[in-house]
Amino acid sequence: MSESDQATHCGFVALIGAPNAGKSTLLNQLVGAKISIVSRKVQTTRTQVRGIALSGTAQVIFVDTPGIFAPKRRLDRAMVTSAWGGATDADLIGVLVDVARFDHEENTALFEKLAELKQPKFLILNKIDTVPKEKLLEITAKVNELGSFETTFMVAALTGYGVKDILAWLEKRLPLGPWLYPEDQISDAPLRFLAAEITREKMFERLHDELPYRSTVETESWQQKSDGSVRIEQTIYVEREGQRKIVLGEGGQTIKAIGQKARVEIAEAAEAKVHLFLFVKVRENWSDDPERYREMGLEFPKGKG
């Protein structure tokens, strides 16, 4: 499709909100494919992930940002800085609020900071299927008092309810301009990064309460085989020997289960048969290493961790 055939729209839309508001789930629904990992564990998304959706003549480039919260450690500060950076660079800002936690202190801090951002904003109330309808109207009114929004959407990102309404509105709202990505591209994240993120998600699913969220995964090797399959080596980095033993599990059963689930999803993303090999290493104080931040696309914050 070219502009000569029909005027096209294109723009960046940042999705911001408190941790676990459902940003990654919503992004995956908007794009129609899994490009951002989802976990019950808070602060799972660490850096900006772009998802590309098409709606009519519009190409919408969504930026899924880390959850905005009160940072305590160096990694926390880097993640929050990344989140606000994603919002600052966008054409529009979608503010996502979990209706079951709308009065949480994290949302209070979020709305105070929102006032500093000049871009147009729209409100997305998520998980509307978790509260009674009469309470939902009350919550909608209260949240709209906290900021200036062009419009409000009510969605259930987990099921996809209401998601198409967002795309239909953005189709007309984004600025005129040529598409920035090929029609069939759904993310600007390289497959190596996405593969590491998938494994990290499976690790958190398996070890939700046992493993600190600061554990990380790196794709060390990606080898295309002559039969079209891909041989992938990944390393899971933890900060202590005790954590390494947890990830391995008795007789290696835990890491085997993580690898089996990750391999299935990585194969879907790579559209090829995947041979996945996982290793677990201790990297003490990796969250104080500037190089690790660069690999995650984060700025290394100055000052003590």
Order of alpha helices (4+ residues) and beta strands (2+ residues): beta-alpha-beta-beta-alpha-beta-alpha-beta-alpha-beta-alpha-alpha-beta-beta-alpha-alpha-beta-alpha
